[in-house]
Every structure is written in structure tokens, then in C-alpha cells.
Amino acid sequence: MKKAVITVVGRDTVGILARTCTYLADAGVNILDISQTVVQDYFNMMMVVDVAGAKMPFAELAAGMEETGRAIGVQIKCQKEEIFDKMHRI
């Protein structure tokens, strides 16, 4: 299993979850855990995914996620778990 962390932030709108999950499913990525919230019209979601079965290299997957975010008006970041962990250590 190769884990990655995906964050989605932006103004809430219809279809954010659907578009994000559809992209991941089409790419062969399995969602392991997901948390989302909306605070005063701002959408925030964090996912832990397994990219071991991805149909493309990680860099291409991350770029595709960013493009999907731009298309729906949110910011999507996709990071390998070990990079995310190192960036968020106290």
C-alpha cells in the first residue's frame, strides 16, 4: 500500500466531492479515509488514499488533481504520505 494525502479547500459548491472522487476512481485510486466540513460557505476536505493501483505516475495524478480543482474552483493538493508527515511535524 502506498498512501497519499489529498486536501481540498475552497468556496462550497455543488459537485466538489463527486468530481474529486470520480477522478480518483477513474485513476484507479482507492479512498481509505475521508473527512469533510463546510464552515461559513468554505469547503474543506482531507482524504487518505491508496495510490498503489494508480493507472499513472504519481506526478501525473497530482497534476490531474490540481487541474480538477481549478475546473471546479477549489484548490486540491495531493502529497505522498511521507512528505505530508514531514511537512506537518511539530
Buried (B, 14 or more C-beta within 10 A) or exposed (E): EEBBBBBBBBEBEEEBBEBBBEBBEEBBBEBEEBEBEEEEEEBBBBBBBBBEEBEBEBEEBBEBBBEBBEEBEBEBBBBBBEEBEEEEEE
